[in-house]
Amino acid sequence: MSGTLVLVRHGQSEWNLKNLFTGWRDVGLTEKGRAEAKAAGERLKALGLKFDIAYTSALSRAQKTCDIILEELGQAGLETVRDQALNERDYGDLSGLNKDDARARWGEEQVHVWRRSYATQPPGGESLRDTGARVWPYYMHEMQPHVLRAETVLVAAHGNSLRALIMALDGLTGDEIVKLELATGVPIVYRLNADSTVRSKEILEG
């Protein structure tokens, strides 16, 4: 028996639309973001998936994405664990800034390093490695035991918290993971072996 782990980046947020660094700022979904979450639920329903438990972050854009998906599956009210360990990377002083304005202030190259390096922290914020340092133990202790009991687990979270998780699951290096683009509202379905290794991975693109 193998368990199933489904990862979904939240639908488009209001600040995604405005090209702002969001991080731990709590902003809502756009109408498009809600539609993306609904479509994610429809794709999972077409696979015949039913979840045993769901995990999401402490931020409303991920929580709402999770709720919409579960509603689409007829599983509203499923046990859902919310924890800031799954929050987006904290962008520190960049949070709330327009990405173009940040480039004008600090330069294209510096902003690119902050956004796309593995270990470099933006001022007052977290690197992707720092994000992984909270995501990985949370996965190991809280989520993985469910998967290893052959349960089906939904994780609705954020681009960088999910990158950290995918890095561990796929055995990627820091240089490889920073190049990975995650679309909003697109489920990634992992089926795991009993020893926690990945048996298969499927991206449910529209």
C-alpha positions in Angstrom: 0.0 0.0 0.0 1.2 3.5 -0.8 0.0 6.8 0.4 -0.8 9.9 -1.7 0.4 13.4 -1.1 -1.1 16.3 -3.0 0.6 19.7 -3.1 -1.3 22.8 -4.4 0.1 26.3 -4.5 -2.7 28.7 -3.5 -4.7 30.4 -6.3 -3.7 33.9 -7.6 -3.7 36.4 -4.7 -4.4 40.1 -4.8 -0.7 40.9 -4.4 0.3 38.3 -7.0 -1.8 40.4 -9.4 -0.2 43.6 -8.3 3.3 42.2 -8.6 4.1 42.8 -4.9 6.3 40.8 -2.6 3.8 39.1 -0.2 5.6 36.8 2.1 3.8 36.6 5.5 1.4 39.4 4.7 -2.1 38.1 4.8 -3.9 38.9 1.5 -6.9 37.3 -0.1 -7.5 35.5 -3.4 -8.6 37.3 -6.6 -11.6 36.0 -8.5 -9.1 34.3 -10.8 -7.5 32.7 -7.7 -10.8 31.3 -6.5 -11.5 29.9 -10.0 -8.0 28.3 -10.0 -8.7 26.6 -6.7 -12.1 25.4 -8.0 -10.4 24.0 -11.1 -7.9 22.2 -8.9 -10.7 20.6 -7.0 -12.3 19.5 -10.2 -9.1 17.8 -11.5 -8.7 16.0 -8.2 -12.3 14.9 -8.3 -11.8 13.5 -11.8 -9.0 11.4 -10.4 -11.4 10.0 -7.8 -9.3 11.3 -4.9 -10.7 11.6 -1.4 -8.6 13.1 1.4 -8.1 11.8 4.9 -6.6 15.0 6.3 -5.6 18.5 4.9 -2.8 20.8 5.9 -2.4 24.5 5.1 -0.6 27.6 6.4 -1.6 30.3 8.8 -2.4 32.6 5.8 -5.8 33.1 4.4 -5.0 32.7 0.7 -3.8 29.1 1.3 -6.7 28.4 3.7 -9.3 29.6 1.2 -7.7 27.6 -1.6 -7.9 24.5 0.7 -11.5 25.2 1.5 -12.6 25.6 -2.1 -10.8 22.4 -3.1 -12.5 20.4 -0.3 -15.9 21.9 -1.1 -15.5 20.8 -4.8 -14.7 17.3 -3.6 -17.7 17.2 -1.2 -15.4 17.1 1.8 -16.1 20.5 3.4 -15.4 20.1 7.1 -12.5 17.6 6.7 -10.0 17.8 9.5 -7.6 20.6 8.4 -4.5 21.5 10.3 -3.2 25.1 9.9 0.3 25.9 10.9 2.8 28.8 10.1 5.5 26.2 9.4 3.9 26.0 6.0 3.8 29.8 5.5 5.3 31.4 2.5 8.9 32.5 2.8 9.2 35.7 4.8 10.4 38.4 2.5 11.2 40.8 5.4 11.8 44.4 4.3 10.7 43.5 0.8 7.1 42.6 1.9 4.5 44.9 0.4 6.9 46.4 -2.2 6.3 46.3 -5.9 9.0 44.1 -7.5 9.8 46.7 -10.1 10.2 49.4 -7.4 12.5 47.0 -5.5 14.6 46.6 -8.7 14.8 50.4 -9.1 15.9 50.8 -5.4 18.4 47.9 -5.1 19.2 46.9 -8.7 18.0 44.1 -10.9 20.9 41.8 -9.9 20.5 42.2 -6.2 16.7 41.6 -6.3 17.2 38.6 -8.5 19.7 37.1 -5.9 17.2 37.7 -3.1 14.4 36.1 -5.1 16.2 33.2 -6.7 19.2 32.2 -4.6 18.9 29.3 -2.2 20.8 30.6 0.8 20.8 34.4 0.6 18.3 36.3 2.8 16.6 39.5 1.8 16.9 42.2 4.5 15.0 41.1 7.6 13.7 38.0 5.8 14.2 34.3 5.1 16.1 32.5 2.4 14.6 29.4 0.8 17.0 27.3 2.9 15.5 29.0 6.0 12.0 28.2 4.8 13.0 24.6 4.3 14.4 24.5 7.9 10.8 24.9 9.2 9.0 22.9 6.4 11.1 19.8 6.4 10.8 18.8 10.1 7.0 19.7 10.0 6.6 17.3 7.1 8.6 14.5 8.7 6.8 14.7 12.0 3.3 15.8 11.1 2.4 14.9 7.5 4.6 12.0 6.4 3.2 9.6 9.1 -0.2 9.9 7.5 1.2 9.2 4.0 3.1 6.2 5.3 -0.2 4.8 6.7 -1.5 4.8 3.1 -3.6 7.8 3.7 -4.3 10.6 1.2 -3.1 14.0 2.3 -3.8 17.5 0.9 -1.3 20.3 1.4 -2.4 23.8 0.2 0.5 26.2 0.8 2.8 28.6 -1.0 5.4 28.8 -3.8 8.4 28.6 -1.5 7.1 26.4 1.2 6.1 23.9 -1.5 9.5 24.3 -3.3 11.2 23.3 0.0 9.0 20.2 0.2 9.5 19.3 -3.5 13.3 19.7 -3.0 13.2 17.0 -0.4 10.8 14.7 -2.2 12.5 14.9 -5.6 16.1 15.0 -4.2 16.9 18.3 -5.8 19.9 20.6 -5.1 19.6 24.2 -4.0 20.6 25.3 -7.5 18.0 23.1 -9.1 15.1 24.0 -6.8 15.4 27.8 -7.3 14.8 27.3 -11.0 11.5 25.4 -10.4 8.4 27.4 -11.3 5.1 26.4 -9.5 1.9 27.5 -11.2 -0.9 28.7 -8.9 -3.7 26.3 -8.4 -2.1 23.3 -10.1 -2.2 20.1 -8.1 1.0 17.9 -7.9 0.1 14.3 -7.0 2.8 12.2 -5.3 2.4 8.5 -4.6 4.9 7.3 -2.1 6.3 3.9 -1.3 6.2 2.4 2.2 9.8 3.6 2.7 8.8 7.2 2.0 10.5 7.3 -1.5 8.5 8.7 -4.4 6.8 6.0 -6.6 5.2 8.5 -9.0 4.6 12.1 -9.5 1.8 13.7 -11.7 1.2 17.4 -12.3 -2.5 18.0 -13.0 -2.3 20.9 -15.5 -5.4 22.1 -17.2 
